[in-house]
Amino acid sequence: MNLPLIAFYAFAAILLFAALRVITARNPVHAALWLVLAFFTAAATWLLLYAEFLAITLVLVYVGAVMVLFLFVVMMLDINFDKLREGFWGHVPLAAIVGALMAFEMVLVVGSREFGGDSVASPGAPPPGHSNTKELGRLIYTDYVFPFELAAVVLLVAIVAAIALTLRQRKESRYQDPTEQLAATRAGRLKIVKMAAEREPPATPPEAGA
Amino acid sequence: MNTATFSLATLAPAIPEIVLLALACTLLLVDLFLAERDRHVTYWLGIVALLGVAVLAALTIGRPTAVTFQGMFVSDMMSQVLKVALLASVAITLLYSREYLEARGLLAGEFVSLSLFASLGMLVMVSANHFLTLYLGLELLALSLYALVALQRDSVVSTEAAMKYFVLGALASGMLLYGLSMLYGATGSLELNRVALALSHSQANPTLAAFGLVFVVAGLAFKLGAVPFHMWVPDVYQGAYTPATLLIGAAPKIAAFAFVMRLLAHGLGGLAADWSVMLAILAAASLAVGNLLAIAQTNLKRMLAYSTISHMGFLLLGILSGSDNGYSSAMFYVITYALMTLASFGMILLLSRAGFEAENLEDFRGLNKRSKWFAFVMLVVMFSLAGIPPAVGFLAKLAVLQAALEAGWTWLVVFAVLMSVIGAFYYLRVVKLMYMDEPVGGEPPVAGRADMRVVLSANALAVLLLGIVPAPLMDLCARAITASL
């Protein structure tokens, strides 16, 4: 047992435990916090695989941005999670059977000759001075520049679509239009009415009680 | 791997795509600064952009095959011809849609720009030489189409159609990706040439490759709308507003043909024995379900959706032959099919007015009394879809059937002929309604702007003319296939 292997088992145990707690925690805030731990531990296992860029991105993007946002949302929404969870235990037997079957199948496939650990040779440790980040950057901006640009266009379409589908000019929404404000003239706002300084009393006083 | 270098020479094969992307982005910006009443400027710019790029693509026809972007992009004759066809088809779609969109207040800049992005996705699919680019092109097309269908937000039916389209499309993409990942595991490459090489030298794990193939074919069948993965087609065709239906129904079929060709005929050519049987089952089921269920429809859009399913069966018939002859007749089929679809939905758009959708069979009753010419246009299109000479649909079907017969699929050919005879019924019913019945609700003359009437007439005449003089297009398809595979 060398140090990386011990570290791997430690991380794997923490990851599994955290992932389990995500779905079993009663308090949604706790679940989100457990998810943060799961992400963080997954990043650590990636570090063991020399994938430091992916590990850092996972921490920065998922832990740093996505999960914080998620926590905010969970704290703001007033959802009774206990109510949502009603009947959860009723489904457990079936879910357990399905899960166990799936795990069994995956073990069959992963353990078979198709995906066995020995069917693909381990790339081994990279040479000293090797930068994962630099290599990824080089590949993305040279060999994979075409798919990279396409992915950018897909995101652009997603933005256009999201705006087109959600932006509505509501009649009741009030907003200021600076152009209109600047174009306002005295004539449009102020009406000067000429009237006599004194008003003549009505010619014939109305009859009382009419 | 050697470091990539970029020069104008490496970008040259992709000029249509690059120009289209630049124009689409420019259009997005231009549209921002236009007032609501100037929307037609965006619309005409969109058509000009599409036609301009189509000309650019047409200029490349006949150039030798060029591979660029580190083997991710290929410009061969098949892609060059198909690009022109699909760009022209999107441009015609936009032209037909104008009045309909205007009358319903849907002529927003997004409709045009999303159509351009969808076209870009199709161009990428047609020219893809790599699993990644194939998939990204497909997603670009699909995302734009989902949004286009959903643009009519106030209509419940439209929203439901968009929802179904999105969910099932995402499922199909998932299946396709899963299959592709299996194929990557089996062959060790994502590049089509290398995948083909690994399969032909039997370096790939056959079980794993066949396993991946099943998912890939299922994903493709979803996208094509072949039975048993056709559930979304009728609902989406009927539910979407007609311009969006036309956009889904015409050009993407051309792109899907190229997609299937690249993936199955080129990349997985080594597994032809496996996939041709799968395609045969899909084709037989599509022919049966499409033709039989179309008879029961009273809504023309839904009927045409089932007709699409049966036509996809014919298309698969050509592809599963696995010969150059079969591929080129399938290519001829898909181009002419796009032409017919444009004309048939063009007629629905022409007859629709503000607040009235001419989407039921009843709405075509007595069309001959209202406009002799447009009844004739519809007659040509229906004859062509049914496969009655001299319209082009007959020759397209004949070519595909011959190719399948040569490949030894006798039972399938007999079945296909039988089914298209049954299918002729519902096309001819439309003709009967137009010519032998009295119009309901008075006889309003057929309105429509001059540009649309001219293009629609030309479209129908092209359907007729190609049926009489099919040789140039057939030769072009044959040359394209032999030059590309």
Contacts between the chains, C-beta under 8 A, distances in Angstrom:
chain1	res1	chain2	res2	distance
A	113	B	205	7.8
A	114	B	185	7.0
A	114	B	205	5.9
A	114	B	207	6.9
A	114	B	208	5.0
A	115	B	185	7.0
A	138	B	3	7.7
A	142	B	3	6.1
A	142	B	4	3.8
A	142	B	70	7.6
A	143	B	1	6.5
A	143	B	4	5.5
A	143	B	70	4.5
A	144	B	70	7.7
A	144	B	72	7.8
A	144	B	132	7.5
A	145	B	4	7.4
A	145	B	6	7.9
A	145	B	69	6.9
A	146	B	14	7.9
A	146	B	69	3.9
A	146	B	70	7.7
A	146	B	72	4.8
A	146	B	73	5.9
A	146	B	133	6.3
A	147	B	72	6.6
A	147	B	130	7.6
A	147	B	132	4.5
A	147	B	133	5.8
A	147	B	136	5.6
A	150	B	124	6.3
A	150	B	133	6.7
A	150	B	136	4.1
A	150	B	137	7.0
A	150	B	140	6.6
A	151	B	136	6.3
A	153	B	21	6.5
A	153	B	117	6.9
A	153	B	120	6.8
A	153	B	140	6.1
A	154	B	136	6.5
A	154	B	139	5.7
A	154	B	140	5.3
A	154	B	143	6.3
A	156	B	25	7.8
A	156	B	117	7.7
A	157	B	114	7.1
A	157	B	117	4.9
A	157	B	140	6.4
A	157	B	143	5.1
A	157	B	144	5.5
A	157	B	147	7.3
A	158	B	143	6.3
A	160	B	28	6.9
A	160	B	110	6.4
A	160	B	113	6.4
A	160	B	114	6.6
A	160	B	117	7.5
A	160	B	147	7.4
A	161	B	110	7.9
A	161	B	114	7.0
A	161	B	143	6.6
A	161	B	144	7.4
A	161	B	146	7.4
A	161	B	147	3.4
A	161	B	150	7.8
A	164	B	108	7.2
A	164	B	110	4.0
A	164	B	114	7.5
A	164	B	147	6.5
A	164	B	151	6.4
A	165	B	147	6.5
A	165	B	150	5.7
A	165	B	151	7.3
A	165	B	153	6.6
